[in-house]
C-alpha cells in the first residue's frame, strides 16, 4: 500500500492499456504560465568577460606548464546567422567570447571546466531524443512535476525552452545554457544547466557568463583545483542540482520536516495522519501520502501543490476544493471516495481513480478540464454509459483494480486509439 502507478499483477489475464487518443497533446508546461522578469537588464559585461577570459587562460597555462591553442574567432556574419536561425540574440558577454574563439576545439581542458564549449555550428543543433523519451506517455509524465530552481523564480519551470541557448556540453547528456527567457526573478543571459539529469527542472548556475568565468578564475587563484597529468578539474563551488525529494518513514515533526531545506519540493510520507508538518516545507509541489487511516488533508488546501498521490483507508477531498494549483491527483483507497470537491479545482487535468471505489463516478463527466483519466474497465464502462466525458487525450484502463507499488511504474501496453465502447 503506497503511492501510485503500481505494476500489473501476474493474476491479471489482460494488461493495462494506455489509449492515446490525441497524439498532439502534451502535458502543460508550467514555464509557459510564468511571467518574465520586470527588469530585462542582463548582468553580464562583455568587456569584463573578455578580460576574465584572457586572465583565466593565463592562469591555466601557468598551472599546466603550457598553453593550449584555441580555434580562431567566429565572424560577425556567423554570429548574426546563428542568432537569426535561433530567433534569439546571444547575450553580449557570450557573444564577445565567440569573438575570441569559436568554441574549445580539441582542448584537453575545456574552458568551462569539464564542459566542452560548442562552436557556433553546433548551437541549436542538439539531439533532444532524451526529452522525447521522458515525455512518452508510458513513462507517466502526468505523475512528474518540474520543480523550481534555487533561488526560486529565477528560471522558468520547464525541462527545455527555445530561449535556452546551450553553449557547452558535458558529454553525458547535460548542457550549460544561457537563459534568454528567464523567470520573474531572473536575468536575461543567466547561466543554467539542463539535460537528461534535469528533466525535473533546470539548475541555476550564475547570473551571467561573466560571473561564471569570474568564479572559475577565483577558484584557480585560490588553488581550488585538482590536476591529473595534463587534465585539471576546477572546484569553483558553483551551484548544482539541489536535493528536491525527501522521504519520511512515519509522520515527521515540524522540526524534522524543517531540516529538509528550502529546495525540497517533493515529499513522500508513510503512516501519516497529521499533515501540519507541511508548514515547515511550504514549497512542496509533489506529495505522496500513505496511511492506514484517513489523514486530515486540510493543510493541503492553500498550498502550491501540483501532484498529489494518496494511498489511504479513506479520503475526504473537501480541502482540495480550495487548491488553485493542483494538476494531477492519484487516489488509492479502500472506502468509497467522493469526487465532488474536484469540481472547483481549476487546473486539474489528470485523475487516477483506478484503485479507488468512487461514490459519485458521474462527477468525472463534470470535470471538463480533464485530459488524462486512469480507471478500471468497469469504471470506464459505467462512464461510457453515462456519456458526456471530458475531451480526454489519454485514457489508461486497467482490467481490474490495480495493486499499487512504490516506486511508480505501470506496465502499460500503449495503443493509439480510443478505449472500446461498452458492450451489452
C-alpha positions as CSV (number, residue, x, y, z in Angstrom):
1,X,0.0,0.0,0.0
2,X,1.8,3.1,-1.2
3,X,1.9,5.9,-3.8
4,X,0.7,5.4,-7.3
5,X,1.1,3.6,-10.6
6,X,1.5,0.0,-9.4
7,X,2.8,-2.8,-11.7
8,X,0.2,-5.1,-13.3
9,X,-0.1,-8.2,-11.2
10,X,0.6,-11.7,-12.7
11,X,-3.0,-12.7,-11.9
12,X,-4.3,-10.2,-14.4
13,X,-5.0,-12.0,-17.7
14,X,-5.1,-8.8,-19.6
15,X,-2.5,-6.0,-19.3
16,X,-3.5,-2.4,-18.6
17,X,-4.0,-0.5,-21.8
18,X,-2.9,3.1,-22.3
19,X,-5.1,4.6,-25.0
20,X,-3.5,7.7,-26.6
21,X,-6.5,9.4,-28.2
22,X,-4.9,12.8,-29.1
23,X,-1.3,12.3,-30.2
24,X,-0.7,16.1,-30.4
25,X,-1.5,16.7,-26.7
26,X,1.4,17.3,-24.3
27,X,1.3,17.9,-20.6
28,X,1.0,21.6,-19.8
29,X,4.4,23.4,-19.5
30,X,4.4,25.3,-16.2
31,X,7.1,27.6,-17.6
32,X,4.6,28.9,-20.1
33,X,2.4,30.1,-17.3
34,X,5.1,32.1,-15.5
35,X,5.7,35.8,-16.0
36,X,9.1,37.1,-17.3
37,X,11.3,39.5,-15.2
38,X,10.2,43.1,-14.6
39,X,13.8,44.1,-15.4
40,X,15.3,42.8,-18.6
41,X,18.8,44.2,-17.9
42,X,21.4,41.5,-18.3
43,X,24.0,41.1,-15.5
44,X,26.9,40.2,-17.9
45,X,29.6,42.7,-19.0
46,X,31.3,41.8,-22.4
47,X,34.4,43.8,-21.6
48,X,34.9,42.2,-18.2
49,X,34.1,38.8,-19.7
50,X,36.9,39.2,-22.3
51,X,39.3,40.4,-19.6
52,X,38.4,37.4,-17.3
53,X,38.8,35.1,-20.3
54,X,42.3,36.1,-21.0
55,X,43.3,36.1,-17.3
56,X,41.7,32.6,-17.0
57,X,43.8,31.3,-19.9
58,X,47.0,32.7,-18.4
59,X,46.3,31.0,-15.1
60,X,45.6,27.7,-16.8
61,X,48.8,27.9,-18.8
62,X,50.8,28.7,-15.7
63,X,49.3,25.7,-13.8
64,X,49.6,23.3,-16.7
65,X,53.0,24.5,-17.9
66,X,51.8,25.0,-21.4
67,X,49.1,26.9,-23.3
68,X,46.6,25.1,-25.4
69,X,45.7,26.5,-28.7
70,X,42.2,27.8,-29.4
71,X,40.3,27.8,-32.7
72,X,40.1,31.1,-34.5
73,X,37.3,33.6,-33.7
74,X,33.8,33.4,-35.1
75,X,33.0,36.1,-37.6
76,X,30.3,38.7,-37.1
77,X,28.5,37.2,-40.1
78,X,28.5,33.7,-38.4
79,X,27.2,35.2,-35.1
80,X,24.4,37.1,-36.9
81,X,23.5,33.9,-38.8
82,X,23.2,31.9,-35.6
83,X,21.1,34.5,-34.0
84,X,18.8,34.7,-37.0
85,X,18.5,30.9,-37.1
86,X,17.7,30.7,-33.3
87,X,15.4,33.7,-33.3
88,X,17.2,34.8,-30.1
89,X,20.1,37.1,-29.6
90,X,23.1,35.8,-27.7
91,X,24.0,37.7,-24.5
92,X,26.7,40.2,-25.2
93,X,29.3,38.6,-22.9
94,X,29.0,35.2,-24.6
95,X,29.0,36.9,-27.9
96,X,32.2,38.6,-27.1
97,X,33.9,35.3,-26.2
98,X,32.9,33.9,-29.6
99,X,34.8,36.9,-31.0
100,X,37.9,35.4,-29.4
101,X,37.4,31.8,-30.3
102,X,34.7,29.7,-31.9
103,X,34.5,27.1,-29.1
104,X,37.0,24.9,-27.5
105,X,38.2,22.9,-30.5
106,X,40.3,20.0,-29.3
107,X,41.4,21.3,-25.9
108,X,42.3,18.7,-23.3
109,X,40.8,21.0,-20.7
110,X,37.5,22.5,-21.7
111,X,37.3,26.2,-20.9
112,X,34.1,25.8,-19.0
113,X,35.5,23.1,-16.6
114,X,34.8,19.6,-18.0
115,X,32.1,21.0,-20.3
116,X,33.0,21.5,-23.9
117,X,32.4,24.9,-25.3
118,X,30.5,24.4,-28.5
119,X,31.3,26.0,-31.8
120,X,28.6,28.2,-33.4
121,X,27.9,25.5,-35.9
122,X,26.6,23.2,-33.1
123,X,24.5,25.8,-31.3
124,X,20.8,24.8,-31.6
125,X,21.7,21.5,-33.4
126,X,21.3,19.2,-30.3
127,X,19.5,15.9,-30.5
128,X,16.8,16.1,-27.9
129,X,15.7,12.5,-28.0
130,X,16.2,12.4,-24.3
131,X,13.3,14.8,-23.7
132,X,11.0,13.0,-26.1
133,X,11.6,9.7,-24.3
134,X,11.0,11.3,-20.9
135,X,7.6,12.6,-22.1
136,X,6.4,9.4,-23.7
137,X,3.0,8.5,-22.2
138,X,4.1,5.1,-21.0
139,X,6.5,6.8,-18.6
140,X,3.6,8.6,-17.0
141,X,4.5,12.2,-17.4
142,X,1.3,13.2,-15.6
143,X,2.9,12.0,-12.4
144,X,6.0,14.2,-12.9
145,X,6.5,17.7,-11.6
146,X,9.0,20.2,-12.9
147,X,10.4,21.9,-9.8
148,X,11.6,25.4,-9.1
149,X,15.3,26.2,-9.3
150,X,17.2,27.8,-6.4
151,X,16.9,30.8,-5.9
152,X,13.2,30.5,-6.5
153,X,11.6,32.0,-9.6
154,X,14.8,32.7,-11.4
155,X,14.3,30.0,-14.1
156,X,11.1,29.1,-15.7
157,X,9.8,25.6,-14.7
158,X,10.3,23.8,-17.9
159,X,12.5,20.9,-18.9
160,X,13.6,22.8,-22.1
161,X,12.8,26.0,-23.8
162,X,13.7,27.7,-27.1
163,X,15.1,30.7,-25.2
164,X,17.7,28.4,-23.5
165,X,20.7,28.6,-25.8
166,X,23.0,25.6,-25.0
167,X,26.7,26.5,-25.4
168,X,28.6,23.9,-23.5
169,X,28.2,20.1,-23.2
170,X,29.4,17.6,-20.5
171,X,29.2,14.7,-23.0
172,X,26.8,12.9,-20.6
173,X,23.6,14.4,-21.9
174,X,23.7,17.7,-20.0
175,X,24.4,21.3,-21.2
176,X,25.2,24.7,-19.9
177,X,22.8,27.2,-21.4
178,X,22.3,31.0,-21.4
179,X,18.7,31.7,-20.4
180,X,17.2,34.4,-22.6
181,X,13.7,33.6,-21.4
182,X,14.1,33.8,-17.6
183,X,11.6,33.6,-14.8
184,X,10.2,36.6,-12.9
185,X,13.2,37.0,-10.6
186,X,15.8,36.0,-13.2
187,X,18.1,38.0,-15.6
188,X,18.5,37.5,-19.3
189,X,21.8,35.8,-20.0
190,X,21.9,33.9,-16.8
191,X,23.6,30.5,-16.9
192,X,21.6,27.4,-16.2
193,X,22.1,23.6,-16.6
194,X,19.7,21.4,-18.5
195,X,19.5,17.9,-19.9
196,X,18.9,14.3,-19.0
197,X,19.6,14.8,-15.3
198,X,17.5,17.9,-15.2
199,X,14.1,16.8,-16.6
200,X,12.6,17.7,-13.2
201,X,13.8,21.2,-13.5
202,X,17.0,23.1,-14.5
203,X,19.7,24.2,-12.1
204,X,20.6,27.9,-11.8
205,X,24.4,28.3,-12.0
206,X,25.2,32.1,-12.3
207,X,23.6,35.4,-13.3
208,X,25.8,35.6,-16.4
209,X,28.6,34.1,-18.3
210,X,30.7,36.9,-16.9
211,X,30.0,35.7,-13.3
212,X,30.6,32.1,-14.3
213,X,34.1,33.0,-15.6
214,X,34.9,35.1,-12.5
215,X,34.2,32.1,-10.3
216,X,36.4,29.9,-12.3
217,X,39.2,32.5,-12.1
218,X,38.7,32.9,-8.4
219,X,38.9,29.1,-7.9
220,X,42.2,28.9,-9.8
221,X,43.6,31.8,-7.8
222,X,42.6,30.1,-4.5
223,X,44.2,26.8,-5.7
224,X,40.8,25.1,-5.7
225,X,41.5,22.6,-8.5
226,X,42.8,19.0,-8.9
227,X,45.4,18.2,-11.6
228,X,45.5,14.8,-13.2
229,X,48.5,14.6,-15.5
230,X,47.5,17.1,-18.3
231,X,43.9,17.4,-17.1
232,X,42.6,19.8,-14.5
233,X,39.3,19.8,-12.6
234,X,38.3,23.1,-11.1
235,X,36.4,23.2,-7.8
236,X,34.6,26.5,-8.3
237,X,31.8,25.8,-5.8
238,X,29.2,26.6,-8.5
239,X,25.5,25.8,-7.7
240,X,24.4,22.4,-8.8
241,X,21.2,20.4,-8.8
242,X,19.9,20.6,-5.2
243,X,18.1,17.7,-3.5
244,X,14.4,18.1,-4.2
245,X,13.0,14.9,-2.7
246,X,12.7,13.7,0.8
247,X,11.2,10.6,2.3
248,X,9.7,10.2,5.8
249,X,9.1,6.7,7.2
250,X,6.4,7.8,9.6
251,X,5.0,11.3,10.1
252,X,7.7,13.9,10.8
253,X,7.6,16.6,13.4
254,X,7.6,20.2,12.1
255,X,11.2,20.5,13.4
256,X,12.3,17.4,11.5
257,X,10.4,18.5,8.4
258,X,12.1,21.9,8.5
259,X,15.5,20.3,8.4
260,X,14.8,19.3,4.8
261,X,15.8,22.7,3.5
262,X,14.2,25.2,1.1
263,X,14.9,23.2,-2.1
264,X,12.7,20.3,-1.1
265,X,9.6,20.3,-3.3
266,X,8.8,16.5,-3.4
267,X,7.8,14.8,-0.2
268,X,6.8,11.2,0.4
269,X,5.4,10.2,3.8
270,X,4.2,6.9,5.3
271,X,1.7,6.3,8.1
272,X,0.7,10.0,8.3
273,X,-2.4,11.3,10.0
274,X,-1.5,14.9,10.7
275,X,-0.4,17.0,7.7
276,X,0.5,20.1,9.7
277,X,4.2,19.2,9.3
278,X,3.9,20.7,5.8
279,X,4.0,24.1,7.4
280,X,7.8,23.5,7.6
281,X,8.1,22.7,3.9
282,X,5.9,25.3,2.3
283,X,7.2,24.9,-1.3
284,X,6.1,21.3,-1.7
285,X,4.7,20.7,-5.2
286,X,4.6,16.9,-5.3
287,X,3.3,14.9,-2.4
288,X,2.7,11.2,-1.7
289,X,0.9,10.3,1.5
290,X,0.3,6.8,2.7
291,X,-1.8,5.9,5.7
292,X,-3.8,3.1,7.2
293,X,-6.4,5.6,8.3
294,X,-7.8,8.9,6.9
295,X,-5.3,11.7,7.2
296,X,-6.7,15.3,7.5
297,X,-6.0,17.0,4.2
298,X,-6.9,20.5,5.4
299,X,-3.3,21.8,5.3
300,X,-3.2,21.0,1.5
301,X,-5.9,23.4,0.6
302,X,-3.9,26.6,0.0
303,X,-0.5,25.2,-0.9
304,X,1.2,25.3,-4.3
305,X,0.7,21.6,-4.6
306,X,0.5,20.3,-8.2
307,X,0.7,16.5,-7.8
308,X,-0.9,14.5,-5.0
309,X,-0.8,10.7,-4.6
310,X,-3.0,9.3,-1.8
311,X,-2.8,5.7,-0.5
312,X,-5.2,5.7,2.4
313,X,-8.0,3.8,4.0
314,X,-10.4,6.6,3.2
315,X,-10.1,10.2,1.9
316,X,-12.1,13.4,2.3
317,X,-11.2,15.5,-0.7
318,X,-13.1,18.6,0.6
319,X,-9.9,20.6,1.4
320,X,-8.7,20.2,-2.2
321,X,-11.6,22.3,-3.4
322,X,-9.6,25.4,-2.3
323,X,-6.4,24.4,-4.2
324,X,-5.8,26.5,-7.2
325,X,-2.6,24.7,-8.3
326,X,-3.4,21.0,-8.2
327,X,-3.0,19.5,-11.6
328,X,-2.7,15.7,-11.1
329,X,-4.4,13.5,-8.5
330,X,-4.0,9.8,-7.8
331,X,-6.2,8.1,-5.3
332,X,-5.8,4.6,-3.8
333,X,-8.2,3.9,-1.0
334,X,-10.4,1.1,0.5
335,X,-13.6,3.0,1.2
336,X,-15.6,4.9,-1.4
337,X,-14.4,8.4,-2.1
338,X,-16.5,11.4,-3.3
339,X,-15.0,13.4,-6.2
340,X,-17.5,16.3,-5.9
341,X,-14.9,18.7,-4.3
342,X,-12.8,18.4,-7.5
343,X,-15.4,20.4,-9.4
344,X,-13.8,23.7,-8.2
345,X,-10.1,22.7,-8.8
346,X,-9.4,24.8,-11.9
347,X,-6.1,23.3,-13.0
348,X,-6.8,19.6,-12.7
349,X,-6.1,17.8,-15.9
350,X,-5.0,14.3,-14.8
351,X,-7.0,12.0,-12.5
352,X,-6.2,8.4,-11.5
353,X,-9.1,6.6,-9.7
354,X,-8.4,3.1,-10.9
355,X,-7.5,1.9,-7.3
356,X,-10.4,3.6,-5.6
357,X,-14.1,2.9,-5.2
358,X,-15.9,6.1,-6.2
359,X,-19.2,7.1,-4.7
360,X,-20.1,9.7,-7.4
361,X,-18.4,8.5,-10.6
362,X,-20.7,10.8,-12.6
363,X,-18.7,13.7,-11.3
364,X,-16.0,12.8,-13.7
365,X,-18.2,14.0,-16.6
366,X,-18.3,17.4,-15.0
367,X,-14.5,17.8,-14.9
368,X,-14.2,19.4,-18.3
369,X,-10.5,20.2,-17.9
370,X,-9.5,16.6,-17.7
371,X,-7.2,15.4,-20.4
372,X,-5.9,12.2,-18.7
373,X,-8.0,9.7,-16.9
374,X,-7.0,6.3,-15.3
375,X,-9.8,3.9,-14.4
376,X,-10.7,0.2,-14.3
377,X,-12.6,-1.4,-17.1
378,X,-15.8,-1.4,-15.0
379,X,-15.4,2.3,-14.3
380,X,-14.8,3.0,-18.0
381,X,-17.9,1.1,-18.9
382,X,-20.1,3.0,-16.4
383,X,-18.7,6.4,-17.5
384,X,-19.2,5.5,-21.2
385,X,-22.8,4.6,-20.5
386,X,-23.3,8.0,-18.7
387,X,-21.9,9.9,-21.7
388,X,-20.6,13.4,-21.7
389,X,-17.0,12.6,-20.9
390,X,-14.4,15.4,-20.9
391,X,-12.2,15.8,-24.1
392,X,-9.6,13.2,-23.0
393,X,-6.3,13.0,-24.7
394,X,-5.2,9.8,-22.9
395,X,-7.1,7.1,-21.0
396,X,-5.5,4.4,-19.0
397,X,-7.8,1.4,-18.5
398,X,-7.0,-1.5,-16.1
399,X,-8.8,-4.8,-16.4
400,X,-9.2,-4.9,-12.7
401,X,-8.4,-2.7,-9.7
402,X,-4.6,-2.4,-9.7
403,X,-2.4,-3.0,-6.7
404,X,-0.1,-0.1,-6.0
405,X,3.6,-0.4,-5.5
406,X,6.2,2.1,-4.7
407,X,8.2,3.2,-6.7
408,X,5.8,4.1,-9.5
409,X,5.6,2.0,-12.6
410,X,2.6,0.6,-14.5
411,X,3.4,-2.0,-17.2
412,X,1.3,-0.2,-19.9
413,X,0.6,-1.5,-23.3
414,X,0.2,1.6,-25.4
415,X,-2.3,1.9,-28.3
416,X,-3.2,4.9,-30.4
417,X,-7.0,4.7,-30.4
418,X,-10.0,5.4,-28.2
419,X,-11.0,2.9,-25.5
420,X,-13.6,0.5,-26.7
421,X,-17.3,1.3,-26.2
422,X,-19.1,-0.8,-23.6
423,X,-20.7,-4.0,-24.8
424,X,-24.1,-5.1,-23.8
